[in-house]
């Protein structure tokens, strides 16, 4: 949408962007995801962004003002539960994320967007596969074939 219209903010664009942000925000607060898993595919499918545009937009959205409220809520609630968030670990991961994000974005922009989409999909599938523990189920099944 935005690639052809010189950033004209139509009602449809505003509603679509807000819906993407709301969905990503809800899932981010609920399970800690949102940028790559929700925003990137939604920007590609619903707003016709290129893979590069979608990834860059997702990263730009995830700046401090967006996540600060959810992060503070988790921080305070985890303290109450006796499982505090270690701000030293947060700082170390953030430092690595800043450096990694810079080099990752340079690498992403050097890769053809069709190849980048495939890499993105493989990472999403791999993550889902591991989180659902399907790798363990399949390994048990394969071992059962040979026992």
Secondary structure, 3 states (H helix, E strand, C coil): CCCCCCCCCCHHHHHHHHHHHHHHHHHHHHHCCCHHHHHHHHHHHHHCCCHHHHHHHHHHHCCHHHHHHHHHHHHHHHHHCCCCCCHHHHHHHHHHHHHHHHHHHHHHHHCCHHHHHHHHHHHHHHHHHHHCCHHHHHHHHHHHHCC
